[in-house]
Amino acid sequence: MKTDINPSIAQKLLSLHHEWESSWEGYQQDETLAVSDGVVEHVSEEFAERMKENYPFFHPRYAGQMLKPAHPLATAAYFMAMQINPNNHALDGGPATAKMEIEVVGDIARMFGLKSHLGHLTSSGTIANLEALWISRSLHPSKAIAFSTFAHYTHKRMCEVIKADSVEIPADDSGKMDCTALEQILKTGKVGTVVATVGTTSLGAVDPLDKIIPLCRQYNVRVHADAAYGGFFTLLARLNAPIIDPAPFLHLFECDSIVVDPHKHGLQPYGCGCVVFSDPSVGKFYKHDSPYSYFTSKDLHLGEISLECSRPGAAAAALWFTLKCIPLKSDTGLGAILTKTRQAALAFSKLIASGKAFAEFVKPELDIVTYYPESEPPTASFISKATEKILLEAMHHPVRPLYLALLQINSKQLQRLHGRIEPDRETTSILRSVLMKPEHLAFVPTMVKELEDLSKSGNMERRF
Ligand SMILES: *Cc1c(COP(=O)(O)O)cnc(C)c1O
């Protein structure tokens, strides 16, 4: 099923594109661009061979990092748009795809409940966050930017880039920003912006925006939500019986800026982040004078409200096509997909808790699960060793490989959460799986069974 849809849709889109192309007067492709069939064939084979080095990101057996292929419709639309290679920097560079970008960014802003907005796509979540922090610094030039210990590592680095001081707010043991600590820091008057993470990259923990926003308003501080990974779960917060804690998501509309990555949970190929601001007047900070970019329109160009210059119009085309077919709805469209990934995490959590072989590190809030093998003696070093062994044996299993990921956690935190653990080293390696494909739901029982078998096999015979 999966392999059918892509070539047929891609072919259809391509032939529609060729129809358009052939409405133009014919011309000869220059001979310098030609490559002989023999060379292409040879390189293709080598290329396909080299590409096999990848892990099977498409398969439910891959439950490691936050990675999966784009939806075949997105890939097909991207491929078609690439025949034209529009540049969404300016309306002149990509008239059609710039309009699509404006539409999809509007859809995203409305998903969060923003009443007005200014925003655009970016090449990544990192760049989108950089823009939000840059605007924050422009509004509060002498103040610091605060984020929790578990915020994405790029925030600290980007504060260095924009020459803003940064402050780290401690997190509680579940990985969320500690609001008591936040208030202490806000009282000093040094902070101009707080970054709340809506789904941390390590645990999927959601900072309590519902508490952070009133605090920040009280101290006249901006709030930026880094929802790069978790943002689309907003759809699930609007279900009648939400299977996530809806409170933080339902406050996203009160944030000054929000970042979400369509290339994470929005079914898009890499190269697609998004930033939206609730106050369109921040556009004034982007003002620049570029005599050579704009010709045809007096409308606001995307390049006038974006830090980056050239950006692929194909990314906007892919997202536009995807959202037309799989809309940002709660009970159907993307919501139905995320419901399954969330249910996969819940099912995994339940099975792990009912078995004896593993323990959960924290309860999953979205679709990331964290767990570790019960070990005797229960020391941080034994758990780490057993974890690393399972990771390798799972991945190198001769018949049924499973791809998981490692997470380093603070051993004292593990002890605080699980009592019996002896923190004989500073950090403990545990297992982390991102169950971000809807197919993970049906696969979870198999996955847990295989993990339990691996944990029992102790000295599993290596057949390779
Ligand atoms: C992935 C992620 C980022 C970085 O986004 P990229 O698209 O990888 O640059 C930032 N913040 C959070 C919470 C993330 O999960």
The ligand as a Gaussian input file, in Angstrom:
#p B3LYP/6-31G(d) Opt

LIG

0 1
 C       13.690000      19.169000      17.179000
 C       13.546000      20.270000      18.140000
 C       14.179000      21.508000      17.928000
 C       15.120000      21.743000      16.780000
 O       14.448000      21.688000      15.578000
 P       15.188000      21.275000      14.215000
 O       14.079000      21.280000      13.234000
 O       15.803000      19.939000      14.441000
 O       16.216000      22.320000      13.949000
 C       13.956000      22.510000      18.846000
 N       13.165000      22.307000      19.908000
 C       12.541000      21.139000      20.148000
 C       11.675000      20.984000      21.352000
 C       12.721000      20.079000      19.274000
 O       12.117000      18.899000      19.507000

